[in-house]
Every structure is written in structure tokens, then in C-alpha cells.
Amino acid sequence: MNVIRRRGPRVLGAALVLAATGLLASGAAGSVSSKSKAGGTLTIALAEDPDALDPTLARTFVGRMVFLHMCEKLYDLNAKLQIVPQLAAGMPTLSRDKQTITIRIRRGVRFNDGTPLDANAVKISLDRHRTLPRSARASEISPVTAVQVAGPYTVRLSLNARYSPLTAQLADRAGMTMSPKQLTALGDRFASNPVCVGAFRFVSRTAGDRIVLEKSPFYYAKNKVKFNSIVFRIITDTSARAANLRSHDVDVIDRIASTDLPAIQRDKSLRVIKSTSIGYQGISINVGNKNGIGKPFDNVGTPLASKQFIRQAFEASLDRKVINRVVFGGTVVPGCLPVPKASPYYDASTKCPGRSVARARELLRKAGASPPVVVKLMIGTDQVQARLGQVIQSMAGEAGFKVELQPTEFVTALARQDRGQYDSFAVGWSGRVDPDGNIYQFVHSKGSLNNLGWSSPRMDLLLDNARKATSLGARKKLYSSVYRILRAQLPLIYLWHPVNRHGVAKTVTGVQTYGDGLIRAYYAELK
């Protein structure tokens, strides 16, 4: 952890992922042109329907895009993926024993129901993230044992151990602060009418169709917000999304499919913004999620679950480069680790294996498995997912696997995964700046998103120690050991890192995307 020495308490630096830069950028947004055309509606087409619009429970990539516009966090990322204050008044300070964190809260900020943001509101949200049943944030901030109000605009977090990724976690949904008034009114139904601090406030949601937000009259920087409203339309078909952009029925589209990219690039009324993801895509394997997420693990007894040799054989049957070329037209980055090469925590000594049908067959023999070995693969419902499934089906088939494809709507697929009603699932994670956010909650035995039902005492120890370690070098060594276990056991087969490409009408400026792949349009404007 980067610690800047002061005369007073030490400052908890921007996540160790950012250690190479050594600098913190200002959290202030760039100025908006005085010549902008205010008013109107910005329409953004999302590739999937978000799950619950509740920061404590939510887990979808597209949900994070909606939250960016209506639920601010204690900390945020800038374009260089540096962590900067958002609702916090500065970077956190760290006690000498590194187990007490103090965060000052910005003054004069109001929630979108007009009630004030203060330390007590932050405590209520953090406690909810820590303790609410089914919280997807619980393991993200599990070292936090207590949150105290240390003043009207100061909170103090007590930790049971040093926790290097904390600031990075508070720069995502674990740092989102919800209106105490609305939490009291709605309780576990908060997602039906969420109220946070944001440039826009929630108006309505029609499941599978659209989410409507309107400009907030209470936002502290409302003079920078130009559009009167944002409509997020749910258009899961990749070609339909592209067609809507080209016809200008929508202004922005989420994730351009490789098949639609050339036409959009040729259209002089459109532009493409892109960023290489800090997340990953791959295949999650149900090893021991027999009773549902959060319940005791029990091997599900499928071929993939029964032996690591079968999982290794399945990976050996796949060719990451062919998947990139055939499915994505060469527009993604093949990889076999939970972090991309750009991460300071990437292990360059790890060599991703090429495809070997002979090795796959030998591993099946070693496992005592007789072909055809049945694998049920849950995939999405769009054309790209269909093509991915067909390529995997063909390649694995040559090695002795019989892959049965199960196209499933995304939110339904997540629910099935949580219940343990799946064999394998082609799914990914949009990524966090600290590697803990890409790994811990999925493969630690206490991970709040461990729907693989896989655990290892050695893995738990390494991940716990990586949370406590304070130097980049020490954490890199620990994560290298984590990668070796993941590569051997393969509860998750990492296949590629997306390059997120979003389409934007040239009549709209101020739309951005960073390495997290999220569309940022809160300060967008018409030319």
C-alpha cells in the first residue's frame, strides 16, 4: 500500500494497482462548454437488463453503468484508473497499526430526495453492505468490523486486519451511499425506487425495456449536467443495437459486436470510444454449489466437477486465439489470468497454453473418463454468444467432449448460477483496479459471489495475506501463487480480456469510457 507520510495520520494511497503512477489526479470533473445545448433526453442502449438497482445486492456490469449516473460513491476512478475522492472530502487516513481508517465526508451534498449526506448516512449504508443477507458487498469489505460516526462529517472504520484493497472497494458499489430516508421507507425493496446522490435521479423502470432517470435538482454540480433526462433502453440483440444507433433512435450503444463494428466505423455521423478491460471473460464451472450460494459446498458430481484433470482437458481443447479470430474478429485480448497484462499484478512468467487435442485426450484418459464427456454450457442469447457456444462445442468435441448449449437470458442465468442449477457458464467480470476485486469473492471460501462452490485452504490463506500485505512486491508474489492454483485447479477458465467498444453519435460530446468499460455520460451534452 502506498502510504504518504504526514505530520498527522498517514494517508491511505490510491490502490496499489496505481503504485506505478505515484500521482493522484483531482476528483473534479472537466468543465463543460458554455456553448452546449442544454435540455433534451440522452438515450443509451444497454446490452443486457440490469439486475436489482440496489447497490448492496447488484452485480451486473450494465447495472454499474446505471448507478454511475444516479448513485455516487465515496471514491471514484479517473481516466488513468487512479482512485480519487467523490463523496469523500479526501483520501482516507490510516492509523499507525493500519487497522483504523478515517474518512471525511463532503459537506453541502444532498441525496436525490433532498435530505443531507452526512457521516451517519455513510455509516448506515456501509453497515447495510456489510450485514444485509444476500449482500454481494459483504466479502468485499469483510475486514471492516465496525463503522463509527466520529463527527458530523467523519466516519471511522475498524478493521480486524490490514486491508490494502479497501479504498478500491469503496470506489465501486461498496462505497455507494443510499438515502437513509428511502432505506427506512422501502427496506429490502430499495431497488424499486432507489435514492442516492447523483447527477440524475430514478424515475421509473420497465423490466426488459427501459430505465428512466431525470436531472436531479439536488445535485451539488447540477450546473455541469446538460441533459434533462437519460433513458437506458434494453436492447440485447447486437445487430438491433447497432441499427438503432445508425438510425439515431439511440445516441449511445453499449458494446459494439465485431460484426457490426465496420459499418459503425464507416458511418461519419458516429464515433467509437474504446478501452481494454481490466476484467475478464471465461467459463465458470460449478464444482460444489449443490445447495445454492452461501450454503455449504458439496461436489455436484458432474464430470467437470469431479476431477481437475477433466477441467484441464476441457481447457486444453480450446484455442483462445481461434475464439478471438472467429467469434470476435480479432477485437479482444486472449488471456488465461484474472488480470490483464496492463495490471501491475500480472505475472509475465505465466504462459497461456495453446490448444492441444492430444493433451486433452490424454488428460481424459488420466481421469478415467470415457468420451463423450458431457458438458452443459450456459450461454447468453445473442448472436455473439451463440457463435461462441458453437466454436467451443466444435473444438471441445474433437477432444472427446459433448457440449450441450443452454442459451439463457442473462439475469435468469445469474439466478440459476446462484442456485447451483448449472454445469458451466460462459460469463465474465467487468474488473476492478485491485486484483482482490477480481478474485477474492469468487474463489475464497467466504467469497460472497462464490457460486462455483470451490475452495482451497491454501487459496484462502494466500488471498487473506494479499489483503494484509502493504507493498506491491509482496502482493505480486502472493497473487502469482494464487494464479498457479487457479491455473492448476481451473474452477474458472479465463479465456480473454474484452476491449470494450461503445458507439456514440457525433452530435453528443462528453461521453467517456475508462478501463472499467463503463459508459460515463452524466456530463454529456449536445453539440
Backbone torsions as a table, in degrees:
resi	resn	phi	psi	omega
1	MET	NA	132.6	175.5
2	ASN	-74.3	121.5	178.5
3	VAL	-120.5	120.0	179.5
4	ILE	-93.7	120.4	-175.8
5	ARG	-76.8	132.8	176.5
6	ARG	-125.1	175.3	174.2
7	ARG	-71.0	-29.3	177.8
8	GLY	-96.3	-143.6	179.1
9	PRO	-62.4	158.2	177.5
10	ARG	-79.6	150.9	-176.5
11	VAL	-97.3	130.0	177.1
12	LEU	-76.7	110.8	-172.9
13	GLY	-70.7	167.4	172.9
14	ALA	-57.1	145.4	-168.8
15	ALA	-40.1	150.7	-176.5
16	LEU	-58.0	-21.9	175.9
17	VAL	-56.7	-26.9	-174.9
18	LEU	-96.2	8.1	-173.8
19	ALA	-57.8	-32.8	-176.1
20	ALA	-65.0	-27.0	-177.9
21	THR	-80.4	-39.8	179.4
22	GLY	70.6	7.9	-176.4
23	LEU	-129.6	150.9	172.6
24	LEU	-114.4	129.0	177.9
25	ALA	-86.7	160.2	177.4
26	SER	-65.7	146.7	178.7
27	GLY	-83.6	-5.8	-177.4
28	ALA	-72.1	143.2	177.8
29	ALA	-77.6	156.2	178.1
30	GLY	-65.9	156.9	-178.5
31	SER	-70.3	151.7	179.6
32	VAL	-102.9	137.6	-177.0
33	SER	-58.0	135.6	178.4
34	SER	-71.3	-10.8	-179.3
35	LYS	-94.3	8.8	-177.5
36	SER	-70.0	157.1	177.3
37	LYS	-96.9	106.2	-177.5
38	ALA	-78.3	158.1	177.4
39	GLY	95.2	179.8	178.2
40	GLY	85.6	-178.7	-176.7
41	THR	-121.0	132.7	173.3
42	LEU	-97.8	127.5	-179.1
43	THR	-111.3	124.0	-178.4
44	ILE	-118.8	126.6	178.8
45	ALA	-94.9	121.9	179.1
46	LEU	-95.5	149.8	-176.9
47	ALA	-80.3	-20.2	176.8
48	GLU	-140.5	167.9	174.5
49	ASP	-87.1	123.3	178.7
50	PRO	-61.3	156.5	172.2
51	ASP	-81.3	-153.8	-174.2
52	ALA	-57.5	132.3	176.7
53	LEU	-83.6	57.7	178.9
54	ASP	-128.9	112.6	-175.3
55	PRO	-55.6	-27.2	-179.4
56	THR	-74.0	-34.1	-173.3
57	LEU	-102.2	-22.6	-169.7
58	ALA	-67.6	153.1	-179.7
59	ARG	-149.4	0.8	-175.9
60	THR	-91.0	151.0	176.9
61	PHE	-60.1	-49.0	-178.0
62	VAL	-66.3	-31.0	175.7
63	GLY	-61.5	-36.9	178.3
64	ARG	-63.7	-32.6	177.9
65	MET	-65.5	-41.4	178.4
66	VAL	-66.1	-45.4	-179.3
67	PHE	-58.2	-37.3	-179.3
68	LEU	-53.2	-29.0	-174.3
69	HIS	-95.8	-9.8	-177.4
70	MET	-138.1	-8.5	-177.9
71	CYS	-136.4	93.0	179.5
72	GLU	-76.9	166.2	-171.9
73	LYS	-120.1	169.3	175.1
74	LEU	-61.7	-37.9	179.1
75	TYR	-132.7	162.3	-179.2
76	ASP	-139.8	175.4	174.4
77	LEU	-107.5	147.2	170.7
78	ASN	-100.8	-174.6	-174.4
79	ALA	-62.7	-23.9	178.6
80	LYS	-92.1	9.9	-177.9
81	LEU	62.2	28.7	170.7
82	GLN	-87.4	146.3	-179.1
83	ILE	-86.9	129.6	-178.0
84	VAL	-133.5	155.3	179.2
85	PRO	-65.3	145.3	173.2
86	GLN	-124.7	-77.6	173.0
87	LEU	-85.7	-19.1	172.0
88	ALA	-75.1	151.9	-178.9
89	ALA	-86.6	-8.2	179.3
90	GLY	-175.8	178.4	177.6
91	MET	-69.1	152.2	-177.9
92	PRO	-67.8	154.1	173.8
93	THR	-106.8	149.2	-171.2
94	LEU	-120.3	132.1	178.2
95	SER	-69.2	168.2	-177.0
96	ARG	-62.8	-33.5	178.7
97	ASP	-85.7	0.9	175.0
98	LYS	64.1	22.6	-178.8
99	GLN	-122.3	10.0	172.5
100	THR	-132.5	124.7	-177.9
101	ILE	-114.5	130.3	178.2
102	THR	-113.4	129.9	-178.6
103	ILE	-126.4	125.7	174.1
104	ARG	-89.5	141.3	-176.1
105	ILE	-105.7	141.9	178.4
106	ARG	-61.7	143.4	177.4
107	ARG	-94.0	156.5	174.1
108	GLY	76.0	16.7	-179.6
109	VAL	-101.7	139.8	178.8
110	ARG	-123.7	148.6	172.5
111	PHE	-71.2	169.0	-177.0
112	ASN	-77.2	7.7	167.7
113	ASP	-107.5	7.1	176.6
114	GLY	90.3	-8.4	179.5
115	THR	-79.1	152.4	-173.1
116	PRO	-79.5	146.7	170.1
117	LEU	-84.4	129.5	175.6
118	ASP	-148.5	-176.2	-176.5
119	ALA	-63.1	-37.2	-179.3
120	ASN	-64.7	-38.1	177.6
121	ALA	-63.7	-40.3	178.3
122	VAL	-64.4	-42.6	178.9
123	LYS	-61.0	-43.3	-178.9
124	ILE	-60.1	-44.9	-179.5
125	SER	-68.1	-44.0	179.6
126	LEU	-62.7	-40.0	178.2
127	ASP	-66.1	-37.1	177.1
128	ARG	-65.1	-44.5	177.1
129	HIS	-58.5	-37.2	-175.3
130	ARG	-75.9	-34.6	-164.9
131	THR	-120.8	-14.2	-176.9
132	LEU	-63.3	131.7	174.8
133	PRO	-55.0	137.3	-178.7
134	ARG	73.4	11.1	178.7
135	SER	-59.9	127.2	174.6
136	ALA	-81.5	-6.4	-179.8
137	ARG	-96.2	-11.9	-170.2
138	ALA	-54.6	-49.8	-177.4
139	SER	-75.2	-19.9	178.7
140	GLU	-66.8	-32.9	-179.7
141	ILE	-124.6	29.6	-176.7
142	SER	-60.5	-28.1	176.5
143	PRO	-68.0	-12.8	178.6
144	VAL	-78.2	116.8	-177.6
145	THR	-99.1	-20.9	179.8
146	ALA	-159.8	148.0	174.5
147	VAL	-122.9	122.7	-178.5
148	GLN	-116.2	144.9	172.5
149	VAL	-85.4	112.2	-176.1
150	ALA	-100.6	5.6	-179.4
151	GLY	167.0	168.2	-177.7
152	PRO	-54.5	-31.3	-178.4
153	TYR	-130.8	35.5	179.1
154	THR	-140.5	129.6	173.2
155	VAL	-117.2	149.3	179.2
156	ARG	-125.1	124.1	-178.1
157	LEU	-103.9	126.2	175.7
158	SER	-96.8	134.2	-178.3
159	LEU	-114.7	150.0	175.3
160	ASN	-86.6	-7.1	177.9
161	ALA	-165.9	163.0	174.1
162	ARG	-58.3	142.9	-175.2
163	TYR	-142.2	92.5	-175.7
164	SER	-61.9	-37.3	-175.4
165	PRO	-79.5	4.5	-170.0
166	LEU	-57.1	-48.9	-177.4
167	THR	-61.8	-38.0	177.6
168	ALA	-63.3	-39.1	178.3
169	GLN	-66.5	-37.0	-179.5
170	LEU	-76.3	-3.9	173.3
171	ALA	-93.4	9.6	175.4
172	ASP	-132.6	-151.9	-169.6
173	ARG	-62.6	-26.7	177.2
174	ALA	-65.3	-19.6	178.7
175	GLY	-97.6	1.7	179.0
176	MET	-75.7	134.1	-177.8
177	THR	-110.6	126.7	-175.9
178	MET	-103.8	153.1	-180.0
179	SER	-64.4	119.6	176.3
180	PRO	-57.9	-34.9	179.3
181	LYS	-61.5	-44.1	-179.3
182	GLN	-72.9	-35.8	176.4
183	LEU	-62.2	-39.9	178.1
184	THR	-65.7	-39.9	-177.2
185	ALA	-72.0	-38.1	-171.3
186	LEU	-111.0	-23.2	180.0
187	GLY	58.1	-126.2	-178.1
188	ASP	-76.7	3.4	173.5
189	ARG	-100.8	19.1	-177.7
190	PHE	-53.9	-36.0	-177.1
191	ALA	-62.2	-19.4	-178.8
192	SER	-73.6	-21.3	177.8
193	ASN	-158.8	69.8	-173.5
194	PRO	-69.0	140.3	177.0
195	VAL	-131.0	120.6	178.6
196	CYS	-134.9	-161.6	167.1
197	VAL	-98.3	128.2	-179.9
198	GLY	-170.9	162.5	178.2
199	ALA	-64.5	-28.6	178.6
200	PHE	-126.8	156.6	177.6
201	ARG	-121.3	152.6	-176.3
202	PHE	-66.7	137.3	175.5
203	VAL	-115.6	-54.6	-175.8
204	SER	-161.3	163.9	175.1
205	ARG	-142.6	131.7	171.1
206	THR	-114.3	110.7	-173.2
207	ALA	-54.1	131.5	178.4
208	GLY	76.8	1.0	-175.9
209	ASP	-127.7	-60.5	-175.2
210	ARG	-160.9	159.1	172.0
211	ILE	-128.0	128.5	-175.4
212	VAL	-112.8	128.6	174.7
213	LEU	-121.5	152.2	175.4
214	GLU	-127.1	154.3	-179.9
215	LYS	-56.0	133.7	-177.9
216	SER	-85.0	130.8	175.8
217	PRO	-76.8	-9.5	-175.7
218	PHE	-102.3	-3.7	-173.7
219	TYR	-67.6	135.7	-175.1
220	TYR	-65.4	-22.1	178.7
221	ALA	-120.7	41.2	-172.9
222	LYS	-65.2	-20.7	178.1
223	ASN	-68.2	-18.3	178.2
224	LYS	-88.5	-10.8	-177.3
225	VAL	-91.5	118.5	-172.8
226	LYS	-99.1	-37.7	-179.1
227	PHE	-78.0	145.1	175.8
228	ASN	-75.2	-28.9	-177.3
229	SER	-155.6	158.9	172.1
230	ILE	-125.6	131.8	174.1
231	VAL	-114.6	120.2	173.4
232	PHE	-94.3	111.0	177.3
233	ARG	-94.9	140.8	-180.0
234	ILE	-94.5	108.4	178.7
235	ILE	-129.3	95.8	-172.5
236	THR	-78.5	-24.5	179.5
237	ASP	-75.8	122.6	-174.4
238	THR	-61.8	-43.5	-179.2
239	SER	-67.0	-36.7	179.0
240	ALA	-66.3	-38.7	176.6
241	ARG	-60.3	-48.0	-179.5
242	ALA	-62.1	-41.4	-179.8
243	ALA	-63.7	-38.8	178.4
244	ASN	-66.7	-33.5	176.6
245	LEU	-70.3	-45.0	-177.1
246	ARG	-66.8	-28.9	177.4
247	SER	-88.0	-3.1	-179.7
248	HIS	63.1	28.5	169.7
249	ASP	-78.2	-21.2	169.8
250	VAL	-128.6	158.8	-176.8
251	ASP	-98.7	-27.0	-176.5
252	VAL	-141.2	140.6	172.6
253	ILE	-125.3	144.4	178.6
254	ASP	-84.3	125.3	173.2
255	ARG	53.1	98.0	177.1
256	ILE	-79.3	128.5	175.5
257	ALA	-69.5	149.4	-178.2
258	SER	-58.9	-31.5	-179.9
259	THR	-70.2	-24.8	-178.8
260	ASP	-97.1	-11.4	-173.7
261	LEU	-61.9	-46.7	-177.2
262	PRO	-58.4	-42.1	-178.1
263	ALA	-65.9	-39.4	178.9
264	ILE	-68.5	-39.1	178.5
265	GLN	-65.1	-30.7	179.9
266	ARG	-78.6	-20.2	-176.0
267	ASP	-78.0	113.7	-174.6
268	LYS	-72.1	-8.5	177.8
269	SER	-90.7	-1.2	-175.4
270	LEU	-125.5	161.0	171.8
271	ARG	-137.9	160.9	-179.7
272	VAL	-117.1	128.8	172.4
273	ILE	-109.8	141.6	-175.0
274	LYS	-144.8	160.1	175.0
275	SER	-158.1	142.8	175.8
276	THR	-78.2	129.2	-173.0
277	SER	-69.1	146.3	170.4
278	ILE	-91.3	5.4	177.2
279	GLY	-104.2	-154.5	-176.5
280	TYR	-154.2	164.5	170.5
281	GLN	-130.5	146.5	-179.4
282	GLY	-174.9	-150.6	-178.7
283	ILE	-126.4	116.5	174.6
284	SER	-86.0	137.5	-176.0
285	ILE	-116.5	129.6	177.5
286	ASN	-79.3	103.7	179.1
287	VAL	-92.7	-49.0	-174.9
288	GLY	-140.1	19.5	178.1
289	ASN	-87.4	72.5	-176.7
290	LYS	-90.5	-24.2	-171.7
291	ASN	-114.2	1.4	-177.7
292	GLY	104.5	152.6	-176.4
293	ILE	-60.0	138.8	-178.6
294	GLY	87.4	-7.9	178.7
295	LYS	-97.2	162.9	179.9
296	PRO	-55.6	141.6	-179.3
297	PHE	-74.8	143.9	178.1
298	ASP	-154.0	120.1	-174.5
299	ASN	-52.0	132.0	-174.2
300	VAL	-80.9	-11.9	172.0
301	GLY	82.8	5.2	175.6
302	THR	-74.6	164.3	178.4
303	PRO	-56.2	-44.8	179.8
304	LEU	-63.7	-35.4	-179.0
305	ALA	-75.8	-28.5	-168.4
306	SER	-71.6	-38.1	-175.2
307	LYS	-145.3	140.3	178.6
308	GLN	-66.3	-27.3	179.2
309	PHE	-62.2	-34.2	179.2
310	ILE	-71.0	-39.3	175.8
311	ARG	-64.7	-39.8	177.4
312	GLN	-64.2	-38.0	178.5
313	ALA	-65.9	-39.8	179.0
314	PHE	-62.5	-44.7	177.4
315	GLU	-62.4	-42.7	-178.2
316	ALA	-63.0	-22.4	-180.0
317	SER	-79.1	-12.2	-173.7
318	LEU	-101.8	144.8	178.8
319	ASP	-117.0	107.7	-177.3
320	ARG	-61.8	-36.9	-178.9
321	LYS	-69.0	-37.1	177.6
322	VAL	-68.2	-41.0	176.7
323	ILE	-58.7	-44.7	178.8
324	ASN	-60.2	-44.9	-175.1
325	ARG	-74.3	-47.5	-172.7
326	VAL	-79.9	-41.6	-176.2
327	VAL	-85.2	-39.7	-171.1
328	PHE	-116.0	6.9	177.4
329	GLY	60.0	31.4	178.7
330	GLY	73.8	23.2	-173.9
331	THR	-103.0	4.7	176.7
332	VAL	-118.3	177.5	-178.7
333	VAL	-117.0	108.2	179.0
334	PRO	-58.4	144.6	179.8
335	GLY	-166.4	160.2	-178.3
336	CYS	-129.9	18.3	178.1
337	LEU	-124.9	162.4	-179.5
338	PRO	-76.5	-4.3	176.7
339	VAL	-127.2	149.9	179.9
340	PRO	-81.7	172.0	-178.5
341	LYS	-62.4	-27.2	-178.4
342	ALA	-71.0	-16.2	-178.3
343	SER	-73.1	138.2	174.0
344	PRO	-60.8	-15.6	-178.0
345	TYR	-97.7	5.7	176.5
346	TYR	-68.3	141.0	178.6
347	ASP	-103.2	103.3	-176.5
348	ALA	-67.7	-16.0	179.1
349	SER	-77.4	-12.8	178.3
350	THR	-77.8	121.6	178.1
351	LYS	-107.2	118.3	179.6
352	CYS	-68.7	129.2	-177.3
353	PRO	-70.7	144.4	171.9
354	GLY	-80.7	173.1	-179.8
355	ARG	-72.1	138.4	175.4
356	SER	-145.6	100.9	178.5
357	VAL	-63.6	-37.6	179.7
358	ALA	-62.4	-43.2	179.5
359	ARG	-67.1	-38.7	178.7
360	ALA	-60.8	-44.2	179.7
361	ARG	-66.5	-37.8	178.6
362	GLU	-65.1	-40.0	178.0
363	LEU	-65.4	-37.3	176.1
364	LEU	-64.1	-40.7	176.9
365	ARG	-63.1	-41.5	179.5
366	LYS	-62.2	-33.1	179.4
367	ALA	-82.0	-8.1	-177.7
368	GLY	73.9	25.0	-178.2
369	ALA	-98.0	133.2	-179.6
370	SER	-100.4	122.7	177.3
371	PRO	-61.9	151.9	-2.1
372	PRO	-80.8	133.6	176.9
373	VAL	-89.8	117.8	-173.6
374	VAL	-80.3	130.3	174.5
375	VAL	-128.8	123.2	175.5
376	LYS	-96.9	118.6	-174.3
377	LEU	-113.1	114.2	176.8
378	MET	-81.8	127.9	-178.5
379	ILE	-131.7	171.2	175.8
380	GLY	-75.1	-176.4	-172.3
381	THR	-109.5	2.5	-179.1
382	ASP	-90.2	176.6	-175.1
383	GLN	-65.8	-36.6	-179.5
384	VAL	-65.9	-43.3	178.3
385	GLN	-64.8	-37.5	177.4
386	ALA	-61.9	-42.9	179.8
387	ARG	-66.7	-40.1	176.7
388	LEU	-59.8	-47.3	179.6
389	GLY	-59.9	-41.1	-179.3
390	GLN	-66.2	-39.6	178.7
391	VAL	-65.9	-44.6	177.5
392	ILE	-62.3	-43.5	179.5
393	GLN	-58.3	-44.7	-178.8
394	SER	-68.1	-47.9	-177.3
395	MET	-65.8	-46.5	-179.2
396	ALA	-66.3	-31.9	179.4
397	GLY	-61.3	-34.9	-179.9
398	GLU	-68.5	-19.1	-178.5
399	ALA	-99.2	-1.3	177.7
400	GLY	110.9	10.4	177.6
401	PHE	-102.0	146.8	171.1
402	LYS	-112.5	102.6	-176.1
403	VAL	-92.3	119.5	177.6
404	GLU	-101.6	116.6	-176.5
405	LEU	-82.2	138.4	-179.7
406	GLN	-127.6	82.4	178.0
407	PRO	-62.4	128.9	-174.5
408	THR	-144.1	134.6	176.4
409	GLU	-56.7	143.7	-164.4
410	PHE	-59.7	-53.4	-177.7
411	VAL	-64.0	-36.3	176.2
412	THR	-64.0	-39.8	179.0
413	ALA	-63.1	-41.3	178.2
414	LEU	-62.3	-41.2	179.1
415	ALA	-64.6	-41.5	177.6
416	ARG	-63.6	-39.3	178.6
417	GLN	-62.7	-44.1	178.7
418	ASP	-60.6	-39.2	-178.7
419	ARG	-77.2	-7.9	-178.4
420	GLY	81.4	17.8	-177.2
421	GLN	-95.2	56.2	179.0
422	TYR	-158.3	158.6	176.1
423	ASP	-99.5	-55.5	174.4
424	SER	-145.0	157.8	-171.7
425	PHE	-144.4	121.2	175.9
426	ALA	-79.4	99.6	-173.3
427	VAL	-151.6	163.9	-179.5
428	GLY	-141.0	-164.4	-177.1
429	TRP	-141.9	134.6	-173.6
430	SER	-73.0	-16.3	169.6
431	GLY	100.7	150.3	176.4
432	ARG	-130.3	156.6	-176.4
433	VAL	-70.3	-27.2	176.2
434	ASP	-100.1	134.2	-175.7
435	PRO	-60.6	-24.5	176.1
436	ASP	-53.7	-38.8	-178.6
437	GLY	-70.1	-15.9	177.1
438	ASN	-96.0	-11.1	-168.4
439	ILE	-127.0	-53.8	-166.7
440	TYR	-52.3	-53.6	-171.3
441	GLN	-69.6	-13.2	-179.2
442	PHE	-95.9	-31.2	-172.6
443	VAL	-126.4	-3.9	170.9
444	HIS	-77.9	145.1	-176.5
445	SER	-61.4	-23.0	178.5
446	LYS	-105.6	14.1	-179.9
447	GLY	-65.3	132.6	-175.0
448	SER	-73.6	-10.9	175.2
449	LEU	-119.5	26.0	178.4
450	ASN	-79.5	77.3	176.4
451	ASN	-94.1	12.1	170.7
452	LEU	-82.4	-25.5	-175.2
453	GLY	65.7	31.1	-179.8
454	TRP	-117.4	141.5	176.4
455	SER	-154.1	160.9	179.2
456	SER	-149.7	126.6	177.5
457	PRO	-55.0	-38.7	178.9
458	ARG	-64.7	-41.7	177.9
459	MET	-62.5	-44.9	178.8
460	ASP	-57.1	-45.4	-178.3
461	LEU	-62.9	-45.2	-178.9
462	LEU	-63.8	-44.1	-178.5
463	LEU	-68.6	-37.5	176.8
464	ASP	-64.8	-41.3	179.8
465	ASN	-69.2	-34.4	178.2
466	ALA	-66.1	-30.7	175.7
467	ARG	-68.9	-33.0	-176.2
468	LYS	-85.4	-27.8	-175.9
469	ALA	-63.6	144.8	-174.5
470	THR	-113.0	-6.1	178.7
471	SER	-110.7	149.7	178.6
472	LEU	-59.9	-43.7	-178.4
473	GLY	-60.9	-44.8	-179.4
474	ALA	-65.0	-41.3	-179.2
475	ARG	-68.6	-38.5	178.0
476	LYS	-59.6	-43.1	179.4
477	LYS	-62.9	-42.5	179.6
478	LEU	-64.2	-43.7	-179.1
479	TYR	-69.9	-29.0	174.4
480	SER	-62.1	-38.5	176.3
481	SER	-68.0	-37.2	175.4
482	VAL	-59.5	-45.2	-178.6
483	TYR	-62.2	-38.4	-179.3
484	ARG	-63.2	-39.1	177.7
485	ILE	-67.7	-44.5	179.5
486	LEU	-62.1	-39.6	179.9
487	ARG	-66.7	-33.6	-179.0
488	ALA	-80.2	-42.6	-173.8
489	GLN	-87.0	-32.3	176.4
490	LEU	52.4	50.8	169.3
491	PRO	-70.1	-18.9	178.2
492	LEU	-137.2	123.8	179.0
493	ILE	-99.8	104.6	179.5
494	TYR	-77.3	132.3	-174.7
495	LEU	-117.9	-40.1	-179.2
496	TRP	-160.7	163.4	173.1
497	HIS	-109.6	121.3	-177.7
498	PRO	-65.8	152.9	163.8
499	VAL	-109.4	105.0	-174.2
500	ASN	-75.5	122.9	177.7
501	ARG	-121.2	121.6	179.1
502	HIS	-115.3	144.2	179.4
503	GLY	-99.2	138.8	-177.0
504	VAL	-136.9	134.9	173.6
505	ALA	-67.5	138.0	-177.9
506	LYS	-68.9	-10.8	175.5
507	THR	-74.9	-10.1	-179.0
508	VAL	-113.9	131.5	175.4
509	THR	-118.3	165.4	175.6
510	GLY	87.0	5.9	175.6
511	VAL	-88.2	129.9	-175.9
512	GLN	-130.9	158.8	168.5
513	THR	-140.5	139.5	178.3
514	TYR	-108.9	-167.9	-179.5
515	GLY	-65.0	-16.5	176.1
516	ASP	-79.4	-5.7	175.0
517	GLY	78.5	1.7	-175.5
518	LEU	-82.1	144.1	175.0
519	ILE	-81.6	123.7	178.2
520	ARG	-112.8	113.4	-175.1
521	ALA	-134.8	16.6	-175.5
522	TYR	-65.7	-28.9	177.6
523	TYR	-109.8	22.3	178.5
524	ALA	-67.1	158.5	-179.1
525	GLU	-152.2	160.0	174.1
526	LEU	-83.8	141.7	175.8
527	LYS	-64.2	NA	NA
